[in-house]
Amino acid sequence: MSYDAAPTFMERISRNPWGFAGAALALLVIINMSYVVVPEQKQAIVIRLSKPDRIANQFKPKQDFGQTGAGVIGIIPFFEDVVWIDKRILDIDMDTQQVLSTDQLRLNVDAYARYRIVDPLQMYRTVRTEQRLSDQLKPILGSALRNELGKRPFAALLSPERGQVMDNIQAGLEKIAIQYGAEIVDVRIKRADLPSGTPLESSFGRMRTARLQEAAAIEADGFKQAQIIRAEADAKASATYAASFGKDADFYDFYRAMQSYRYTFGPDAKGGTNLVLSPGNDYLREFRGGNR
């Protein structure tokens, strides 16, 4: 009685090459599905049976390049999946909004905000996708913009006060964005224009009238202050003269006579009138030494 030797591994392959090739291919597919590469610019949420399990390469402030957790990670095929969340700064480009300022000017405002997803798990639980997050933040940005600009005149957008306006809008938007796992990086107004056509000309007219009224008020106040200052100076001068002349009446008479001679005979005299006076005229007594 004789027994056949067991077939070797190579003999089995030769007998069923297609089956072995299929098994090898399936093994490669499973191995390929067991590992994913997380790039530096992405955050990966590993979902196990429809529930978030762990996060790879999550954003952390001031983290050194290469130490973020990016690279190859392992997952369980068919039981785990990966949701990608952008790690970079994203933009919200708001549609043009019409805002009414405190000086009753209608403005067409075009603004944008920049944000970053800092808590991908919170973002996934609340809105699931980045597009939905952007759709949620866009109307909130418009509302914060209208509320803040509605408290200020149009001139505030043309002055250093504009920086404070932007900070207030950013703070208001930040309170909402944090609920979605996002952080507002910056808010800026690209354009703030008056509507074209008749409303624009009417607004310019109101602004011109307001500025003319303001200039007239400033001029009147300046004239008033000048009059007060001049009156106070004249009063002080009169008091000084009175105090000085009261000490020497003869000097006062001499000073007043010299002032009169100056305007009568001097270069300040007006007209070409000739005066004929006798030497003994009382008006010329100072030329004779006065009463001395």
One Martini backbone bead per residue (centre of mass of N, CA, C, O) as a GRO file, in nm:
protein
  292
    1MET     BB    1   0.095   0.036   0.024
    2SER     BB    2   0.049   0.375  -0.097
    3TYR     BB    3   0.153   0.727  -0.057
    4ASP     BB    4   0.091   1.046  -0.123
    5ALA     BB    5   0.231   1.341  -0.137
    6ALA     BB    6   0.208   1.648  -0.033
    7PRO     BB    7   0.144   1.938  -0.157
    8THR     BB    8   0.289   2.206  -0.240
    9PHE     BB    9   0.271   2.545  -0.264
   10MET     BB   10   0.338   2.563  -0.566
   11GLU     BB   11   0.135   2.346  -0.654
   12ARG     BB   12  -0.116   2.501  -0.564
   13ILE     BB   13  -0.073   2.743  -0.747
   14SER     BB   14  -0.067   2.583  -1.016
   15ARG     BB   15  -0.362   2.473  -0.982
   16ASN     BB   16  -0.466   2.785  -0.852
   17PRO     BB   17  -0.394   3.089  -0.962
   18TRP     BB   18  -0.658   3.266  -0.940
   19GLY     BB   19  -0.713   3.228  -0.642
   20PHE     BB   20  -0.446   3.348  -0.540
   21ALA     BB   21  -0.474   3.625  -0.676
   22GLY     BB   22  -0.733   3.706  -0.530
   23ALA     BB   23  -0.624   3.684  -0.240
   24ALA     BB   24  -0.393   3.888  -0.273
   25LEU     BB   25  -0.571   4.128  -0.356
   26ALA     BB   26  -0.745   4.135  -0.101
   27LEU     BB   27  -0.512   4.184   0.093
   28LEU     BB   28  -0.418   4.455  -0.030
   29VAL     BB   29  -0.685   4.605   0.013
   30ILE     BB   30  -0.692   4.578   0.321
   31ILE     BB   31  -0.423   4.716   0.375
   32ASN     BB   32  -0.499   4.984   0.231
   33MET     BB   33  -0.756   5.030   0.427
   34SER     BB   34  -0.572   5.043   0.705
   35TYR     BB   35  -0.442   5.303   0.563
   36VAL     BB   36  -0.373   5.654   0.612
   37VAL     BB   37  -0.301   5.983   0.489
   38VAL     BB   38  -0.215   6.269   0.673
   39PRO     BB   39  -0.211   6.582   0.608
   40GLU     BB   40  -0.119   6.892   0.719
   41GLN     BB   41  -0.406   7.040   0.609
   42LYS     BB   42  -0.544   6.806   0.785
   43GLN     BB   43  -0.823   6.671   0.960
   44ALA     BB   44  -0.893   6.361   1.136
   45ILE     BB   45  -1.195   6.171   1.160
   46VAL     BB   46  -1.272   5.881   1.326
   47ILE     BB   47  -1.527   5.655   1.224
   48ARG     BB   48  -1.720   5.435   1.438
   49LEU     BB   49  -2.011   5.335   1.373
   50SER     BB   50  -2.107   5.654   1.342
   51LYS     BB   51  -1.873   5.733   1.554
   52PRO     BB   52  -1.662   5.920   1.710
   53ASP     BB   53  -1.319   5.831   1.814
   54ARG     BB   54  -1.084   6.009   1.662
   55ILE     BB   55  -0.796   6.236   1.626
   56ALA     BB   56  -0.598   6.369   1.357
   57ASN     BB   57  -0.423   6.652   1.335
   58GLN     BB   58  -0.486   6.867   1.536
   59PHE     BB   59  -0.526   7.180   1.616
   60LYS     BB   60  -0.241   7.383   1.737
   61PRO     BB   61  -0.099   7.628   1.876
   62LYS     BB   62   0.232   7.662   1.802
   63GLN     BB   63   0.303   7.424   1.618
   64ASP     BB   64   0.531   7.231   1.496
   65PHE     BB   65   0.665   7.120   1.226
   66GLY     BB   66   0.610   6.761   1.241
   67GLN     BB   67   0.422   6.769   1.535
   68THR     BB   68   0.098   6.718   1.458
   69GLY     BB   69   0.020   6.407   1.331
   70ALA     BB   70   0.101   6.362   1.063
   71GLY     BB   71   0.028   6.079   0.849
   72VAL     BB   72   0.020   5.754   0.934
   73ILE     BB   73  -0.283   5.566   0.983
   74GLY     BB   74  -0.496   5.341   1.152
   75ILE     BB   75  -0.764   5.126   1.042
   76ILE     BB   76  -1.077   4.964   1.028
   77PRO     BB   77  -1.209   4.785   0.807
   78PHE     BB   78  -1.562   4.854   0.767
   79PHE     BB   79  -1.566   5.024   1.064
   80GLU     BB   80  -1.390   5.263   0.948
   81ASP     BB   81  -1.377   5.618   0.899
   82VAL     BB   82  -1.295   5.929   0.718
   83VAL     BB   83  -1.296   6.274   0.815
   84TRP     BB   84  -1.235   6.580   0.655
   85ILE     BB   85  -1.057   6.868   0.794
   86ASP     BB   86  -0.969   7.176   0.767
   87LYS     BB   87  -0.668   7.360   0.885
   88ARG     BB   88  -0.709   7.609   0.748
   89ILE     BB   89  -0.784   7.915   0.639
   90LEU     BB   90  -1.103   8.049   0.601
   91ASP     BB   91  -1.379   8.179   0.402
   92ILE     BB   92  -1.623   8.456   0.414
   93ASP     BB   93  -1.833   8.568   0.152
   94MET     BB   94  -2.029   8.829   0.155
   95ASP     BB   95  -2.300   8.968   0.075
   96THR     BB   96  -2.445   9.243  -0.009
   97GLN     BB   97  -2.523   9.502   0.220
   98GLN     BB   98  -2.782   9.698   0.367
   99VAL     BB   99  -2.715   9.998   0.554
  100LEU     BB  100  -2.823  10.199   0.836
  101SER     BB  101  -2.727  10.479   0.959
  102THR     BB  102  -2.752  10.735   1.194
  103ASP     BB  103  -2.751  10.951   0.933
  104GLN     BB  104  -2.942  10.817   0.712
  105LEU     BB  105  -2.750  10.612   0.550
  106ARG     BB  106  -2.723  10.414   0.271
  107LEU     BB  107  -2.532  10.111   0.261
  108ASN     BB  108  -2.297   9.927   0.066
  109VAL     BB  109  -2.179   9.620   0.200
  110ASP     BB  110  -1.853   9.455   0.178
  111ALA     BB  111  -1.763   9.144   0.331
  112TYR     BB  112  -1.529   8.950   0.543
  113ALA     BB  113  -1.420   8.627   0.674
  114ARG     BB  114  -1.188   8.457   0.897
  115TYR     BB  115  -1.132   8.101   0.961
  116ARG     BB  116  -1.096   7.828   1.208
  117ILE     BB  117  -1.077   7.487   1.284
  118VAL     BB  118  -1.028   7.378   1.631
  119ASP     BB  119  -1.298   7.176   1.659
  120PRO     BB  120  -1.386   6.909   1.482
  121LEU     BB  121  -1.587   6.759   1.663
  122GLN     BB  122  -1.789   6.993   1.704
  123MET     BB  123  -1.841   7.040   1.405
  124TYR     BB  124  -1.951   6.754   1.339
  125ARG     BB  125  -2.190   6.755   1.549
  126THR     BB  126  -2.339   7.019   1.432
  127VAL     BB  127  -2.270   7.029   1.082
  128ARG     BB  128  -2.034   6.819   0.960
  129THR     BB  129  -1.961   7.052   0.746
  130GLU     BB  130  -1.804   7.320   0.600
  131GLN     BB  131  -2.040   7.433   0.434
  132ARG     BB  132  -2.240   7.456   0.670
  133LEU     BB  133  -2.069   7.648   0.836
  134SER     BB  134  -2.066   7.878   0.630
  135ASP     BB  135  -2.381   7.905   0.619
  136GLN     BB  136  -2.406   7.985   0.923
  137LEU     BB  137  -2.203   8.241   0.933
  138LYS     BB  138  -2.302   8.441   0.717
  139PRO     BB  139  -2.566   8.563   0.855
  140ILE     BB  140  -2.418   8.648   1.115
  141LEU     BB  141  -2.235   8.854   0.986
  142GLY     BB  142  -2.460   9.035   0.873
  143SER     BB  143  -2.591   9.101   1.147
  144ALA     BB  144  -2.339   9.223   1.289
  145LEU     BB  145  -2.298   9.447   1.080
  146ARG     BB  146  -2.571   9.594   1.108
  147ASN     BB  147  -2.563   9.649   1.414
  148GLU     BB  148  -2.296   9.818   1.421
  149LEU     BB  149  -2.347  10.029   1.187
  150GLY     BB  150  -2.628  10.130   1.314
  151LYS     BB  151  -2.454  10.296   1.554
  152ARG     BB  152  -2.319  10.463   1.314
  153PRO     BB  153  -2.169  10.673   1.121
  154PHE     BB  154  -2.024  10.707   0.818
  155ALA     BB  155  -1.752  10.842   0.920
  156ALA     BB  156  -1.644  10.590   1.081
  157LEU     BB  157  -1.533  10.445   0.808
  158LEU     BB  158  -1.311  10.707   0.770
  159SER     BB  159  -1.180  10.626   1.043
  160PRO     BB  160  -1.017  10.487   1.316
  161GLU     BB  161  -1.295  10.358   1.416
  162ARG     BB  162  -1.301  10.109   1.225
  163GLY     BB  163  -1.138   9.912   1.402
  164GLN     BB  164  -1.354   9.890   1.628
  165VAL     BB  165  -1.576   9.780   1.451
  166MET     BB  166  -1.433   9.515   1.374
  167ASP     BB  167  -1.396   9.407   1.662
  168ASN     BB  168  -1.699   9.388   1.731
  169ILE     BB  169  -1.779   9.194   1.507
  170GLN     BB  170  -1.583   8.967   1.584
  171ALA     BB  171  -1.691   8.918   1.871
  172GLY     BB  172  -1.982   8.843   1.786
  173LEU     BB  173  -1.898   8.601   1.598
  174GLU     BB  174  -1.734   8.433   1.805
  175LYS     BB  175  -1.970   8.339   1.991
  176ILE     BB  176  -2.084   8.151   1.762
  177ALA     BB  177  -1.839   7.991   1.640
  178ILE     BB  178  -1.759   7.826   1.900
  179GLN     BB  179  -2.011   7.632   1.875
  180TYR     BB  180  -1.862   7.507   1.595
  181GLY     BB  181  -1.536   7.502   1.634
  182ALA     BB  182  -1.457   7.805   1.577
  183GLU     BB  183  -1.224   8.068   1.464
  184ILE     BB  184  -1.185   8.406   1.449
  185VAL     BB  185  -0.943   8.596   1.275
  186ASP     BB  186  -1.114   8.791   1.068
  187VAL     BB  187  -1.253   9.126   0.986
  188ARG     BB  188  -1.368   9.282   0.673
  189ILE     BB  189  -1.404   9.572   0.471
  190LYS     BB  190  -1.410   9.630   0.133
  191ARG     BB  191  -1.693   9.791   0.107
  192ALA     BB  192  -1.851  10.139   0.135
  193ASP     BB  193  -2.136  10.244  -0.032
  194LEU     BB  194  -2.332  10.443  -0.196
  195PRO     BB  195  -2.594  10.464  -0.367
  196SER     BB  196  -2.679  10.503  -0.673
  197GLY     BB  197  -2.787  10.804  -0.781
  198THR     BB  198  -3.013  10.981  -0.611
  199PRO     BB  199  -2.921  10.890  -0.325
  200LEU     BB  200  -2.633  10.993  -0.358
  201GLU     BB  201  -2.691  11.296  -0.410
  202SER     BB  202  -2.855  11.335  -0.150
  203SER     BB  203  -2.627  11.260   0.043
  204PHE     BB  204  -2.431  11.478  -0.045
  205GLY     BB  205  -2.614  11.716   0.026
  206ARG     BB  206  -2.638  11.655   0.330
  207MET     BB  207  -2.335  11.660   0.388
  208ARG     BB  208  -2.284  11.950   0.292
  209THR     BB  209  -2.481  12.091   0.484
  210ALA     BB  210  -2.359  11.984   0.749
  211ARG     BB  211  -2.076  12.111   0.705
  212LEU     BB  212  -2.167  12.407   0.684
  213GLN     BB  213  -2.294  12.419   0.962
  214GLU     BB  214  -2.041  12.344   1.117
  215ALA     BB  215  -1.865  12.580   1.015
  216ALA     BB  216  -2.047  12.809   1.120
  217ALA     BB  217  -2.032  12.728   1.419
  218ILE     BB  218  -1.725  12.753   1.445
  219GLU     BB  219  -1.704  13.050   1.357
  220ALA     BB  220  -1.889  13.170   1.578
  221ASP     BB  221  -1.728  13.065   1.818
  222GLY     BB  222  -1.465  13.211   1.742
  223PHE     BB  223  -1.577  13.498   1.752
  224LYS     BB  224  -1.666  13.488   2.044
  225GLN     BB  225  -1.386  13.431   2.167
  226ALA     BB  226  -1.248  13.684   2.050
  227GLN     BB  227  -1.426  13.891   2.195
  228ILE     BB  228  -1.359  13.804   2.480
  229ILE     BB  229  -1.053  13.843   2.465
  230ARG     BB  230  -1.059  14.142   2.381
  231ALA     BB  231  -1.216  14.248   2.626
  232GLU     BB  232  -1.018  14.150   2.841
  233ALA     BB  233  -0.774  14.308   2.732
  234ASP     BB  234  -0.898  14.593   2.748
  235ALA     BB  235  -0.950  14.586   3.051
  236LYS     BB  236  -0.657  14.546   3.135
  237ALA     BB  237  -0.546  14.798   2.995
  238SER     BB  238  -0.722  15.005   3.141
  239ALA     BB  239  -0.626  14.932   3.424
  240THR     BB  240  -0.330  14.996   3.371
  241TYR     BB  241  -0.362  15.289   3.287
  242ALA     BB  242  -0.508  15.391   3.539
  243ALA     BB  243  -0.284  15.315   3.739
  244SER     BB  244  -0.063  15.485   3.603
  245PHE     BB  245  -0.205  15.770   3.571
  246GLY     BB  246  -0.282  15.804   3.876
  247LYS     BB  247   0.024  15.867   3.965
  248ASP     BB  248   0.040  16.077   3.692
  249ALA     BB  249  -0.123  16.334   3.554
  250ASP     BB  250   0.087  16.478   3.373
  251PHE     BB  251   0.162  16.228   3.206
  252TYR     BB  252  -0.118  16.180   3.091
  253ASP     BB  253  -0.138  16.447   2.936
  254PHE     BB  254   0.113  16.401   2.764
  255TYR     BB  255   0.028  16.130   2.629
  256ARG     BB  256  -0.234  16.233   2.497
  257ALA     BB  257  -0.099  16.453   2.327
  258MET     BB  258   0.088  16.268   2.162
  259GLN     BB  259  -0.138  16.107   2.032
  260SER     BB  260  -0.268  16.348   1.891
  261TYR     BB  261  -0.019  16.438   1.725
  262ARG     BB  262   0.013  16.180   1.565
  263TYR     BB  263  -0.277  16.194   1.418
  264THR     BB  264  -0.227  16.492   1.305
  265PHE     BB  265   0.106  16.504   1.209
  266GLY     BB  266   0.167  16.231   1.139
  267PRO     BB  267   0.167  15.936   0.946
  268ASP     BB  268  -0.141  15.872   1.054
  269ALA     BB  269  -0.254  16.092   0.903
  270LYS     BB  270  -0.551  16.204   0.749
  271GLY     BB  271  -0.516  16.361   0.490
  272GLY     BB  272  -0.464  16.730   0.376
  273THR     BB  273  -0.499  16.907   0.620
  274ASN     BB  274  -0.466  17.242   0.722
  275LEU     BB  275  -0.315  17.407   1.002
  276VAL     BB  276  -0.392  17.718   1.181
  277LEU     BB  277  -0.192  17.827   1.454
  278SER     BB  278  -0.125  17.971   1.729
  279PRO     BB  279   0.128  17.975   1.961
  280GLY     BB  280  -0.101  18.008   2.205
  281ASN     BB  281  -0.229  17.752   2.175
  282ASP     BB  282  -0.348  17.499   2.376
  283TYR     BB  283  -0.275  17.249   2.192
  284LEU     BB  284   0.055  17.348   2.207
  285ARG     BB  285   0.168  17.333   2.502
  286GLU     BB  286   0.379  17.095   2.487
  287PHE     BB  287   0.582  17.260   2.309
  288ARG     BB  288   0.612  17.466   2.573
  289GLY     BB  289   0.595  17.266   2.840
  290GLY     BB  290   0.326  17.333   2.921
  291ASN     BB  291   0.296  17.411   3.269
  292ARG     BB  292   0.619  17.449   3.308
   0.00000   0.00000   0.00000
